[in-house]
Amino acid sequence: MKKTILRRDSQSTTAPIATIPSFLSRIYNSRGVFNAEDLELNLSKLLDSSQLLGIDAAVKLLVEALQNKQKIIIVGDFDCDGATSTTLAVHALRAMGAFDCQYLVPNRFEFGYGLTPEIVDLAATMKPDLIVTVDNGISSIDGVNRAKSLGIKVLVTDHHLPGDQIPDADAIVNPNQISCDFLSKNAAGVGVIFYVMSALRSALRALDWFGGNCIKEPNLGDYLDLVALGTVADLVPLDKNNRILVEQGLKRIRAGRCRPGIRAILASAQRKPENIRASDMGFAIGPRLNAAGRLDDMSLGIECLLAEDEYSANQLAQRLDQLNQDRKSIEADMKMDADIKLQEMDFGEGEMDWGLCLYEAHWHQGVIGILASRVKEKFNRPVIVFAPADDDPTIENPELKGSARSISGFHMRDALDIIAKRHPTYLSKFGGHAMAAGMTIEKKYFKEFTQAFDTVVREQLTAQDLEATLLSDGALSENELTIECVNMLELAGPWGQQFPEPRFDDTFELIQQRVLKEKHLKLVLAKQGCTQMFDAIQFNSEWVGKSIPAQIRVAYRPSINEFRGRKSVQLMIDHIEPVS
């Protein structure tokens, strides 16, 4: 698929931010940051929890639970956001004096997502007084009703978009509820429960709970490593509030003030805590935790995060690393299947569907989300990948689990809602966000659903929307391609969803090239007007085995390469194209 480098709006009419170098000001301006105050990422700048609809009712439930020594069960989700949310809730409630606080995470293969009636029945065997959902629950109508029928109170904390009906819970905290004034609608599940715990601590402090019960008041800053991890891994947009949470969490990890489980996972990924960046959360820690939920049981990941000593954390981290290796192997096989399937599919006059739906009977339910992401990246269109919900061939009307990934301009959950309203029988259930969603359909509706999905995509996108573009922040001068400036860029984040890491482009002369491990390109490039040459590398390059022109346009991210004690600027190449 052809890619086009497109430079971001330079905001040339905007006055530069006086306190920082001009190239940084240009980058911030293109991301909606126009003054020095917006760059202040101190905890004092966090939004107040009182803005959250339902926070008072939630705190009242939790205070009563602590005062009356009630049993609390945290019901989480089986992804990284769910794992960090669960860990934070359990840690914080126990630290605040909860008499009995346990957790339960649905096994995705047995119970599916959320607070289902089945998971409530399982929880009921533990005889809880209160169920607290984290990173789920806003769509759990039947599950909440089941809990209430059993006399169990329910507090829902979630961040997913609510449907037309919300559950009859005793309290709901979700910034995406209608009438909620909380300005950060992009909070991850772990961010929501962090706010709930913060409000609870304030209420307990006012009651002299800690002094009266000889309990050391917990420092909620100690949980920011979890908040940062869950926020980045869940790919929620990094608005200012989320950037504060992520930045403060990263600072604590770099300073060595993080839990043993995170240190152990970083070690298994060969990352040093003192050098950690937001991208390490998304590409090193998150996948290892998610592997537990995808292939086994997320309890393994939660226990790693809950571990209080280095030895236990390291043992669990090694198991997570092995699961991640297994996940990679399964993913590679599924990607090969998908490539073959797309080649074989009949697209009529040759035009690929605008909305792609893929299914194979032997695909692994836990890996379909990753495969959907890979196919989306390759073809730049909304993708849904399905796998069997159950491997029992005797089921009369088998169901398929689907995982969807979207592109800019197409709201996936809203699209599924449109399909559900037009074709009420197709979707058994669905939920999610703009860029990612999950669903269940009966296998017999797969073909019809595929057609309905493609129709909705064509209604909402144009052919131009399907053209792949690489957004660039323009060119860097020789004076900006220095170790000092690269360090500035790394510290200028945190970078992430909708606040992307800077990428630049320029024309270079190719001086040298060689292939590494038969798939990577190592280059030496010269830039016109520069006295120095630059080492560059492109991983999994499509140019391997091809003749690279002498003059090329390169989209790249500058980094620092350290070899034998010598540091130099290296260009991490995202795209190479001939100079026209």
N, C-alpha and C positions, 0 to 999 in steps of 0.2 A: 504494500500500500504506500502510495506516494505521500510524503510529509512535506509541509511547507513551514519555513521559519517565518514567524510573524512577530514583529517588534511591538511591545506594549506601548500604550499611550504614555509619552514621556512627561505629560502634565507640564509642558513648558511654560504655561501661563501661571503656574503655581510658584510662589516664593519659596526658595529652598529653606530647609530647616537649618538655622544658623549654627547650631551646636555640633553638627556632624559634617563629615566630608560630602562634597557635592554628589559623588556617585552613590553614596548611601541614601542621600536625600531623594535622589531620582528613583531609587528602588522603592523606598517607602511611599513616595507620592503615588506610584502606580498601583500600590496596594491599599490606598485610601487613608494613609497616615500623613498628615500635613503639618503637625506641630510637635514640639518636644514633649508636651504633656502626654500625648498618645504613646510615647515611647517609655513612659514610666510604668514599669511592671512590678511595682511593690505591692505587697499584700494589702496595704492600706487603700489601694485603688480598687479592690474587689467590690462587686455589687453586693448590696446588703441582702441577707436571707429573708428579711421581712417582706420583700417584694414577691416572694414565691406564694402563689395561691395554695392554700391548704397547709402551710407550714405550721400554723398554730395548732390545728387539729392533730397533725402528726406528732408534734412535740408533746401534746397532752397525752396521747396514747402511750408514748414511750416513757414519759415521767411516771404515769400510773403503773406501767409494767415494771419499772425499776423499784418503785416504792412498795409494790405488792408482791415482789419477788416472783413475777410471772415468768413462764418459760417462753422464750422468743426463738423463732426459727426464721432465718434469713433464706429466702428462695431466690437464687441468682440465675444467670444465664450462662451458657457454655462457651462464651467467647472471652477475649481478654478484658473487655470492659466489664463483663459480668463477673469475671474472676477477681478483678481489682475491687469492684464494688462490694462483692461478698466479703473479701478479706478486710476491707476498711470497716464495713458495718460490724463484723464480728469483733475485730480488734478494738474499735472505739467503744462499743457497748460493753464489752468485758472490762475495759479500762475504766468505764464510768460506773461500774458496780453492778452490771446485770447479773442476776442470780444464776441464770441458766440460758446461755445463748449459743445455739448451734446453727449449722447451715445445711442446706439441701440444694443440690444442683441437679436438675433433670438430666438424665442421660438422653441425648438427642435421638438415639436409636430406639429407645423404649417409650419415652414420654413426649418427645417433641419440645417445642419452645413454649416458655411461659408457665403461668400458674394454671395448669389444666386441672380438671376435676380429678384425674388420676394422680397427679403429683400432690394434690391436696389430701387425697386418701392416704397416700404414703406418709405425708407429713403428720397426718392425724394419729398414726401409730406411735409417734413421738410425744403425743399429748401436749401440743403447744397451746398457750393462751393467745398468742399473737403471732401472725405471719407478717413478715416484712419482705416485700419484693424489691429487688434491686435490678435495674436495667431491664425490667419487664413488668407486665401487669396491666398496662393501660388498655389492652385488648382482651383481658382475661375475664370476660363476663361470666361464663359458666363456672370457672374456677373459683371466683370470689363468691358466687352464689352457693357453691358447694361448701366452702369454708364457713359461711354464715349459717348454713343449715346445720352445721356441726357445732355451732357455738364458738367458733374461732374468729377473733377479730382480725382484720386485714388492713395493713398500711401499704399502699402502692407507691413506690418511688420509681419513676421511669422517665425517659426522655423521647420515646418514640411518638410518632404522630397519632393522636387519638382518632378513632373512627366516629361514626355517627352516634354511637352509644358508648358510654363509659361505664365501668363496673361500679357496683353498689358497695364500694369499700368504705371502711370507717374513716379513712382519710386518704387523699391522693395528693402527691407532690410531683408535678410534671410541668416544666416551664412552657410546654407546648399545649397545655390546656387552654381552652377558650377562656378569656377574661383574666389570664395570668399576666401580671404586669412585669414579671422578671424579664429584663432586657436581653439576656443571653439565651436566646432560644436554641443555641447550638451546644448547650451543656451536654456532656456525655453522662451516661448513667452514674459513673463514679463521681462526677462533679455534683450531681443532684444529691446523692447520699452524703457527700462531704458537707454540703450546705445543711442538710437535715441534722447531721451530727454536730455541726457548729451551733445551730440554733438550740439543740438539746443541751449542749454544754452550758450555754448562756442561761437557759432556764434553770438548770440544776445549780448553777453558781448562785443565782438569785434566791434559791431555796436553802442555801448553805448545805447542800447535799454532800459536797466533798469534805468539808470540815466536820460536819456532824457525823459522818460515817468513816472518818479517818482514811479517806481515799485520796491519793495524789491526783490532782486535777490533770488530765492528759493535755499535752501540747498537740493540737491538731496539725501543726506544721509537720509533725513526724509522719503524717499520712500523705503528704504531698508527693512523695515518690510514687505512690499508688495512683494518685489523681493524674499526675503527668503521664504515666504509662497508659492508663485506660483511655485518656483523652486522645492521645496521639494514635494509639492502636485502633481506635474505633473510627478514625478518619472523620471526626466531626470538624466543621470549620473552625479555624483558630481566630475567633473574634478576640477583642482585647481581653475580655474576662478569661477566656480559655488560655490566651498567651501568658497571662499572669500566673495561672495555675501551673502551666507546663514549665515556664521559666523558673519558678520557685522550686518546683520538684527537681528539675535538672540541677539547680544550684546545690541542693541538698545531696544529691547523688554524687556530684563532683567533689563535694567536701567530705565524702565518706559517711554521710549521715543517712544511710538507706538500710533497708532490712536485708538480712542475710540472703533471702531468696533472690532478690534482684541482683545482688553482687554475684551470686552463684550462677545465675543464668547469663549474666554478662561474661563471666569467666568462661563458660561453656561456648560462648560465641566469640571468644578471643577479643573481647572489648575491655578497655580499661575504664573504670568508673570516672576517673578524673578527666577523661577526654570525651565523655558521653555527649552526644547531640540528640536532638529530637528524632532524627532519622534512625538512630540506633534503636529507639523504642519501637518504631514501626517495622524495621527490617531484621532486628536481632532478637529482642526480647519477646515482642508480640507474637511472632510466628511460633516460637517454642511453646508459649503458653497455649496458644490456639490449637496446636497440634494435639494437646491432651483432649480438648473438647471435640476435635474433629475425628480422632481415631479411637479414643478410649473413654476416659472419664475426666471432666474438668476438675474433679476433686483433687487430682494429682497436682494440677497447677496451683490450686488454692492452698493446698498443704505446703507447697514450696514457698509461697508468699507468706504463709503463717509461721513458717519455721523460725524458731528462736535461736538456733545455733548453726554455725557454719557447716558442721559435718552433715546434719540432716538436710540442710538446704542444698549442699553439693550433691548428695546422693539423689535427691529428687530432681535437681537440675540435669543430671546426667540422663535420667530416664526421659525427661522432657526433650533433651537433645536427640536421643535415639528415636523418639516418636516423630520428631521433626524430620529426621532423615528418612523414615518410613513414609511420611507424608510427601516428601519431595519425589520419592520413587513412584508412588501411586499417581501423583500429579503428572509426572512426565509421561506415564503410560496413557493417562486420560487425554493429555494434550495431543499425543500422537493420534489417538482415536478421533479426536475432534477435527484435526487437520484432514484426515482421510475422509471423514464424514462430510465436511464442507466441500471437499473436492468432488464427492459423489452426488451431492444434493442437486436436484433439478430446480434451477431458478428461472424456469420459463425461457425468456429471451436472453438470458445470461446475466441479468441483474440480481445481485444478492439481496435477500430480504433486508429491509431497513431495520427490522427488529428480529434478532436471531434467537431461535429456540432450539436447543440441542438435547438429545436424550440417548442414553445407552443403558441397557438392562444391567450391565455389570459395573457401571460406574459407582463410585463410593460417595455416599450421601455427605460425608464429612468434608469432602474436598471440592464439591461442585462450586462453592463460592469463589475459590481461588481460580478454578478453571474459567469461570465466567469473567473474572477480571482479566485473565490472560487473553481470552478471545476478544474481549472489548478493546483491550489495548492494541491488538493486532489489526482489527477491522474498523475501529472507531465507530461503533454503533451499539445501541442497547442490546444486552445479551441476557438470556435466562438459560441456565443449565439445570437439567432435571436428572434425578436418579430415583430408583425405587425406594419407597418409604419402608418397605418390608421385603425381605428376600423369600418369603413364603409363597411358593407358586400356586398353592391351593386357594388363595384368597380370591373370591369371586369378582370383586370390583377393586383391583389394586390401586393404590394411590401413589403419586409421584411427589417427591419433595423438590421444590425449585428454589434456586438462588439467583438473584438478579443483580446486575451491575449496569449503571447508566453512564451517559456522557453529558457534558454541559448542555443545558437547555431542555433536558427531558426529565421530568419528575416521575420517578419510577412508581412510588406508592400511589400517587394520584392517577397514573395510567392504569394500574391494577384496579383501582376503585372504579374507573370508567368501565373497564371490562366487566367487573362484577355487576355493575348496574345494567349494562347492556345484555349480558349473558349470565343470569343468576346461577345457572347450574355449573358453570365452568370451574369456578374457584371455590374450594371448600373453605379455605381461610387464607389470609394474607396480612402482611404488615411490613413496616420498615420506614425508610427515609426517601429523600429525593434521589440519592445516588446508589442506594442498595436496598434490597427488599427480599423477603422470603415468602413462600406460598406453598400450598398443597392443592393438587388437582387430582381428579380421577384419571387414570391412564387412558380411558376411552375418549376423553375430551382433548387429548394432546394435540391432534391435528387441527381441530377447530380453534383451540386456544392459540396455537401458533399463528393462525390466520388473523385472529382478532387482535393479537399483540402487534403484528406487523401493520395492521390497519391503523391502530392508535398512534404508533410511531410515525407513520407517514402523514397523519393529520397534524402532528405537533412539531415535526422537524422539516427542514428543507434539505435539498441535496447538498447545499453548501455546509450545513451543520455536520454532515458526515465526512467532510474533508478534514483530514488530520492536520493539525497545526501544532507547532512547537513555539510557545511564547518565549520571547527573548527580551532581556532588559537592555539590549543594545550592545555596543562595543565597549571594551575597556582599553584605556591608553596604556602605554608601557609603564607609566608611573603608578597605574592602578593594578597592574599585574605583578604585585610584590607580595612577599610573605606577610608584611605588616597589613596590607589591605585584605588579603585572604583571611587572616585572623579576625579582622574587623567583621567580615562577612559572616564568619562562623558564629561570632558572638552577637550578631545583630538580630538573630532570630528571637524566639524559636520559629522555625519554618515548618509549614505543614499544610493541611487542607485549606484551600482558599486564602492562604498566606504563603505562597510557594517559595521554595528555595530559589534564589536568583540563578538565572541562566543567561549566558551572554552569547553573542555570535560575532564572527568577523571572518575576513578572508585571509587565508594563510597560503604560504608556499610549502609544498611537501618536500622535505629534505631527505628523510629516511623513513623506511617502514619495515616492519617484520611481524610475523604471525606468532602468537603465543598460544600453546595448547590447542592449535588447530582451529581456534574460534575467536581469539582476541587479537586486536591490532595495537601494536606499539609504534608510535610515530614520533618523529622530530619535525617540528613546524617552525617556520619563520614568519614573522609578521612585518609587513611593510612599515618602514619607519622606526622599527625597533632594533636595538643593538644586540639583543639577546635572542636565543632560540629557546623553544619550549618543548619539553617532553609532553606527550599526550598519549592517552590510552582509551580505546573503545572496547568494551566487553561485548561478547557475542555479536560481533560486527557483521553486517550483511555485505561488507566489502571484502571479506576474506575470499581469496581466490579470484578477485576481480582486479582490473587495472585502475588504480586511483589516479585521477588527473593531477598535473603538477600544481594547478591552482584550485583550491577548494574553499567552500564556505562551511564553516564548522559552528555548530551549536554546542556549547560546553559549559561546564561548571569548574571554576578554579579550585584546586585543593593543594595541600602541602604534602609533598612526598619526602620521607626521611629515609636515606640510604647511607649506611656506614657513618652515621653521625652528621651527615650533611643534609640540610634542608633546602628544598627548591620548590618552585611553583610547578604544578603539573595540571594539565587540562584533562578533565574527565569528559569525554566526548559523548554527547547524546545523539548527534546526527551529523552526517557528512553529505554534502551535495556538490556537484561540479559548479564552477563559476560560469554562469551563462554569458 
